[in-house]
Amino acid sequence: MDPLHNIYSLPNQNAVRRFRFSALLLLSKWVFMMGSLGIFGYATLAERRDLTLLALGLLNLSLLVSIAHWIMATRARCPLCFVPSFSHQMCSKSSKARHCLGSYRLHVSLAVIFRGCFHCPYCGEPIGVKLRQQRHH
């Protein structure tokens, strides 16, 4: 049996956009945070005030991106279990859930961006980030 045959799709184009945009926001938040920590570490060792200000600016930018991600991620819900796949829930994770650098949301984000499908961390089902095919009668 074809493994792609059992992948569930999203119900409309807005949901597809929501998932892709949420994934990009989460990934950019991680890049900005890690970049600001690296620059801040180097600026501290090299005693460079200008780089310290740049690191603080990147940290503020990651905070703004985090807020935008929080707003967008609450509406990016799994079409099967209806739990927001990108937001931090206190629900139990599926045994199929995988994480990247300790974050289930980062793994979902990377899967959405690079593979175009992901396993929901809560129900464990594969979800394709594409529009559901409409059945013609």
C-alpha positions as CSV (number, residue, x, y, z in Angstrom):
1,M,0.0,0.0,0.0
2,D,1.2,3.5,-0.8
3,P,2.3,5.3,2.4
4,L,1.1,8.7,1.0
5,H,-2.4,7.3,0.6
6,N,-3.2,7.6,4.3
7,I,-2.1,11.2,4.7
8,Y,-5.0,13.5,5.7
9,S,-5.1,17.0,4.1
10,L,-6.2,20.4,5.3
11,P,-9.8,21.5,4.6
12,N,-9.2,24.9,2.9
13,Q,-6.5,27.2,1.5
14,N,-6.6,29.4,4.6
15,A,-5.6,26.4,6.8
16,V,-2.7,25.6,4.4
17,R,-1.5,29.3,4.6
18,R,-1.9,29.3,8.4
19,F,0.3,26.2,8.8
20,R,3.0,27.4,6.5
21,F,3.1,30.9,8.0
22,S,3.1,29.5,11.5
23,A,6.0,27.2,10.6
24,L,8.0,30.1,9.2
25,L,7.3,32.2,12.2
26,L,8.4,29.5,14.6
27,L,11.5,28.7,12.7
28,S,12.5,32.4,12.4
29,K,11.9,32.8,16.1
30,W,14.4,30.0,16.8
31,V,16.9,31.5,14.4
32,F,16.6,35.0,15.9
33,M,17.0,33.6,19.4
34,M,20.0,31.4,18.7
35,G,21.6,34.2,16.6
36,S,21.1,36.8,19.4
37,L,22.6,34.4,21.9
38,G,25.7,33.7,19.7
39,I,26.2,37.4,18.9
40,F,25.8,38.3,22.6
41,G,28.3,35.7,23.6
42,Y,30.8,37.0,21.1
43,A,30.1,40.6,22.0
44,T,30.7,39.8,25.7
45,L,34.1,38.1,24.9
46,A,35.2,40.8,22.5
47,E,33.8,43.7,24.6
48,R,31.9,45.1,21.7
49,R,29.0,47.3,22.7
50,D,27.7,47.7,19.2
51,L,27.3,43.9,18.8
52,T,25.6,43.8,22.3
53,L,23.0,46.2,21.0
54,L,22.5,44.1,17.8
55,A,22.0,41.0,20.0
56,L,19.4,42.9,22.1
57,G,17.7,44.0,18.9
58,L,17.5,40.4,17.6
59,L,16.1,39.3,21.0
60,N,13.4,42.0,20.8
61,L,12.7,40.9,17.2
62,S,12.3,37.3,18.3
63,L,9.9,38.5,21.0
64,L,7.7,40.2,18.4
65,V,7.9,37.1,16.1
66,S,6.9,35.0,19.1
67,I,3.8,37.1,19.6
68,A,2.9,36.9,15.9
69,H,3.5,33.1,16.0
70,W,1.3,32.8,19.1
71,I,-1.6,34.6,17.4
72,M,-1.2,32.6,14.2
73,A,-0.6,29.2,15.8
74,T,-3.8,29.2,17.9
75,R,-5.7,28.8,14.6
76,A,-3.5,26.2,12.9
77,R,-5.3,23.1,14.1
78,C,-5.0,19.5,13.2
79,P,-8.0,18.6,11.0
80,L,-8.5,15.3,13.0
81,C,-8.1,16.1,16.7
82,F,-8.6,19.9,16.4
83,V,-5.7,20.6,18.8
84,P,-3.4,23.5,17.7
85,S,-0.3,21.7,16.4
86,F,2.1,24.6,16.9
87,S,1.0,25.9,20.3
88,H,2.1,24.5,23.6
89,Q,-0.6,22.4,25.0
90,M,-0.6,20.4,28.3
91,C,-2.2,17.5,26.5
92,S,-0.4,14.2,26.4
93,K,1.7,13.6,23.3
94,S,1.2,10.7,20.9
95,S,3.8,7.9,21.0
96,K,4.6,8.8,17.4
97,A,5.4,12.3,18.3
98,R,9.1,13.3,17.7
99,H,11.0,16.3,18.8
100,C,13.9,18.4,17.5
101,L,16.2,20.1,20.1
102,G,13.7,19.3,22.8
103,S,10.7,20.9,21.0
104,Y,7.8,19.1,19.4
105,R,6.7,22.3,17.8
106,L,10.1,22.8,16.1
107,H,9.9,19.3,14.6
108,V,6.4,20.0,13.2
109,S,7.6,23.3,11.8
110,L,10.6,21.8,10.1
111,A,8.4,19.0,8.7
112,V,5.9,21.5,7.3
113,I,8.6,23.6,5.6
114,F,10.8,20.9,4.2
115,R,8.6,17.8,3.7
116,G,5.1,19.4,3.3
117,C,3.6,17.0,5.8
118,F,3.9,16.2,9.5
119,H,2.7,13.9,12.2
120,C,0.4,15.6,14.6
121,P,2.1,15.5,18.0
122,Y,-1.2,14.9,19.8
123,C,-3.1,12.3,17.6
124,G,-0.1,11.0,15.8
125,E,-1.7,10.9,12.3
126,P,0.1,12.1,9.2
127,I,-1.2,15.5,7.9
128,G,-0.3,16.8,4.5
129,V,0.0,20.6,4.2
130,K,-2.0,20.7,1.0
131,L,-5.6,21.3,0.1
132,R,-8.0,18.4,0.4
133,Q,-9.2,17.0,-2.9
134,Q,-12.9,17.7,-3.4
135,R,-15.0,14.8,-4.4
136,H,-17.2,15.3,-7.4
137,H,-20.6,13.6,-7.4
